[in-house]
């Protein structure tokens, strides 16, 4: 654990090394995403007052929440890191380390999470003053704590679904298309593009059983007070179950892939 947090700390400091670039890119990306969400909500509602259980401000609050949550769940530049190590031969040196490669990579992801927490806190601080808390939504200290737990599980779940896909690089010359497909599926069925309540009623049990909901929509619903304690506990259980399945699949693919791995490079 000491080594884990040491690696995480190094990654956090590396992220903050170029502060101007760090903040400029983050602010521009957030403003752009927020602008797209604002005009999307205007187009969605038109003359309507409510949609999918949300008011106009409630829907905008959902999008702000999911944009900020995505920063904590999905560090975009790390989605390709493992496959790049395999392609470039950088995996060689990690195989000699007396620690699990997957643990080291997850420690790097946790390190990237620390600066993102600062960003999310600052970017989200203005929301209650601008949008307020729309009717039907209840953001409280308890719901914030529930969301924090859900985000930690979502971060691990996202890592364990991307990890085995990147390990396809042991056999394929390029797994970029698989990672793009994963990202698109997660965006649609995870609630990044649209709240899942807008999907047909017959699809709701299917989405509840799949892992994608628990990466984005579930933490946001927890934050906005849309979950009962029973629904929250059941959701965490399903998410952790998918984490266990992802860990088992990753171990199997890793063992098979490293048996035939030939690294060239440094």
C-alpha positions in Angstrom: 0.0 0.0 0.0 2.9 2.4 0.7 4.2 1.8 -2.9 0.6 2.2 -4.3 0.2 5.6 -2.7 3.8 6.6 -3.7 3.0 5.9 -7.3 -0.3 7.8 -7.0 1.4 10.8 -5.5 4.0 10.9 -8.3 1.3 10.9 -10.9 -0.7 13.7 -9.1 2.5 15.9 -9.0 3.2 15.1 -12.6 -0.3 16.3 -13.5 0.2 19.6 -11.8 3.7 20.2 -13.1 2.5 22.5 -15.9 -0.2 24.4 -14.0 -1.2 26.9 -16.8 -1.7 24.1 -19.3 -3.5 22.0 -16.7 -6.1 24.8 -15.8 -6.5 26.2 -19.3 -7.3 22.9 -20.9 -9.6 22.0 -18.1 -11.5 25.3 -18.2 -11.9 25.3 -21.9 -13.1 21.7 -22.0 -15.6 22.3 -19.2 -17.0 25.5 -20.8 -17.3 23.8 -24.1 -19.1 20.7 -22.7 -21.4 23.0 -20.6 -22.2 25.1 -23.7 -23.2 22.0 -25.7 -25.3 20.7 -22.8 -27.1 24.0 -22.4 -28.1 24.2 -26.1 -29.0 20.5 -26.1 -31.4 21.0 -23.1 -33.0 24.0 -24.9 -33.6 21.9 -28.0 -34.8 18.9 -26.0 -37.4 20.8 -24.0 -38.7 23.4 -26.4 -42.1 24.4 -25.0 -42.2 21.5 -22.6 -41.8 21.9 -18.8 -40.8 18.4 -17.9 -39.1 15.4 -19.6 -38.1 12.0 -18.2 -38.8 13.2 -14.7 -36.7 16.3 -15.0 -37.5 20.0 -15.2 -35.5 22.2 -17.6 -33.1 23.3 -14.8 -33.1 19.8 -13.4 -32.0 18.4 -16.7 -29.2 21.0 -17.0 -28.1 20.1 -13.4 -28.0 16.5 -14.5 -25.7 17.3 -17.4 -23.4 19.5 -15.2 -23.2 16.7 -12.7 -22.5 14.0 -15.3 -19.8 16.1 -17.0 -18.0 16.6 -13.6 -18.5 13.0 -12.6 -16.9 11.8 -15.9 -13.7 13.7 -14.9 -13.5 11.5 -11.8 -14.4 8.2 -13.4 -12.7 8.3 -16.8 -9.2 9.8 -17.1 -9.2 9.9 -20.9 -5.4 9.9 -21.5 -5.0 6.7 -19.5 -7.5 4.7 -21.6 -4.7 3.9 -24.0 -1.8 3.6 -21.7 -1.7 -0.2 -21.3 -2.0 -0.9 -25.0 0.7 1.7 -25.7 3.1 -0.1 -23.2 2.5 -3.4 -25.1 2.9 -1.8 -28.5 6.1 0.1 -27.7 7.8 -2.6 -25.6 7.6 -0.5 -22.4 5.9 -3.4 -20.7 9.3 -5.1 -20.5 10.5 -3.2 -17.5 7.3 -3.6 -15.6 7.4 -7.3 -15.9 10.6 -7.2 -13.8 9.1 -5.2 -11.0 8.2 -7.0 -7.8 4.6 -5.6 -8.0 1.6 -6.3 -10.1 1.5 -4.3 -13.3 -2.3 -3.8 -13.0 -1.9 -2.4 -9.5 0.7 0.0 -10.7 -1.5 1.2 -13.5 -4.5 1.6 -11.2 -2.3 3.6 -8.8 -1.5 5.9 -11.7 -5.2 6.3 -12.3 -5.9 7.1 -8.7 -3.1 9.7 -8.8 -4.8 11.4 -11.8 -7.9 11.5 -9.7 -6.5 13.9 -7.0 -6.1 16.9 -9.3 -9.5 16.1 -10.9 -11.1 16.3 -7.5 -9.8 19.9 -7.1 -11.2 20.8 -10.5 -14.6 19.2 -9.9 -14.9 21.0 -6.5 -14.1 24.4 -8.0 -16.2 24.0 -11.2 -19.2 22.6 -9.3 -19.2 25.2 -6.5 -21.1 27.7 -8.6 -23.9 25.3 -9.5 -26.2 25.8 -6.4 -26.0 29.6 -6.8 -26.8 29.6 -10.6 -29.2 26.7 -11.0 -30.3 26.2 -7.4 -31.7 22.7 -6.6 -34.7 22.1 -8.8 -37.9 20.6 -7.4 -37.7 16.8 -7.0 -33.9 16.7 -6.5 -32.3 16.7 -3.1 -28.6 17.4 -2.9 -27.6 16.9 0.7 -24.4 16.0 2.6 -25.7 12.4 2.8 -26.3 12.2 -1.0 -22.9 13.7 -1.6 -21.3 11.0 0.5 -23.3 8.3 -1.3 -22.1 9.8 -4.6 -18.5 9.8 -3.5 -18.7 6.0 -2.7 -20.4 5.4 -6.0 -17.8 7.4 -7.9 -15.0 5.3 -6.3 -16.6 2.1 -7.4 -17.4 3.6 -10.9 -13.7 4.5 -11.3 -12.6 1.0 -10.5 -15.3 -0.5 -12.8 -14.3 1.7 -15.7 -10.7 0.6 -15.2 -11.6 -3.0 -15.1 -13.7 -2.8 -18.3 -11.0 -1.0 -20.3 -8.1 -3.0 -19.0 -9.0 -6.4 -20.7 -9.8 -4.6 -24.0 -6.3 -3.0 -24.0 -4.8 -6.4 -23.4 -6.0 -7.4 -26.9 -2.8 -5.6 -28.0 -1.0 -8.8 -27.1 -2.5 -10.3 -30.3 -3.8 -7.4 -32.4 -1.7 -4.7 -34.1 -4.2 -2.1 -33.0 -7.1 -2.2 -30.5 -7.9 1.5 -30.9 -11.3 0.7 -32.6 -12.3 -1.5 -29.7 -11.6 1.3 -27.2 -13.5 3.8 -29.3 -16.5 1.3 -29.5 -16.2 0.9 -25.7 -16.3 4.7 -25.2 -19.4 5.1 -27.5 -21.3 2.3 -25.7 -20.4 3.7 -22.3 -21.5 7.2 -23.4 -24.9 6.0 -24.6 -25.8 3.4 -22.0 -23.9 5.0 -19.1 -26.0 8.2 -19.2 -23.4 10.6 -20.6 -25.4 11.6 -23.7 -28.9 11.2 -22.3 -30.4 10.5 -18.9 -31.4 6.8 -18.9 -34.9 7.7 -17.8 -35.5 8.8 -21.4 -35.0 5.3 -22.7 -38.1 3.0 -23.2 -39.5 1.3 -20.1 -38.7 -2.2 -21.5 -35.0 -1.4 -21.6 -34.7 -0.3 -18.0 -34.2 -3.8 -16.5 -31.5 -4.5 -19.2 -29.6 -1.3 -18.4 -29.9 -2.0 -14.7 -28.2 -5.3 -15.2 -25.4 -4.0 -17.5 -22.3 -2.3 -16.0 -22.4 0.9 -18.0 -25.1 2.6 -15.9 -23.0 2.4 -12.8 -20.1 4.4 -14.3 -22.0 7.7 -14.7 -25.8 7.7 -14.3 -25.7 5.9 -11.0 -23.3 8.3 -9.2 -25.3 11.2 -10.5 -28.6 9.8 -9.4 -27.0 9.2 -5.9 -25.8 12.8 -5.8 -29.2 14.3 -6.9 -31.1 12.2 -4.3 -32.9 10.1 -6.8 -32.0 6.8 -5.1 -33.5 5.1 -2.0 -31.0 3.4 0.4 -32.2 0.0 -1.0 -31.6 1.1 -4.6 -28.2 2.5 -3.7 -27.1 -0.7 -2.0 -28.4 -2.9 -4.8 -26.6 -0.7 -7.4 -23.3 -0.9 -5.5 -23.7 -4.6 -5.3 -24.2 -5.0 -9.0 -21.3 -2.7 -9.8 -19.0 -4.6 -7.5 -20.1 -7.8 -9.0 -19.1 -6.5 -12.5 -15.8 -5.3 -11.0 -15.1 -8.9 -9.8 -16.0 -10.2 -13.3 -13.7 -7.7 -14.9 -10.9 -8.6 -12.6 -11.2 -12.3 -13.3 -11.4 -11.7 -17.1 -8.4 -9.4 -16.9 -6.3 -12.0 -15.0 -7.2 -14.7 -17.6 -6.3 -12.5 -20.6 -3.2 -11.2 -18.9 -1.9 -14.8 -18.2 -2.6 -15.9 -21.7 -1.1 -12.8 -23.3 2.1 -12.7 -21.4 2.9 -16.4 -22.3 3.4 -15.3 -25.9 4.6 -11.7 -25.4 7.8 -10.7 -27.0 8.9 -7.2 -26.1 11.1 -5.0 -28.2 12.2 -1.6 -26.9 13.0 -0.1 -23.6 
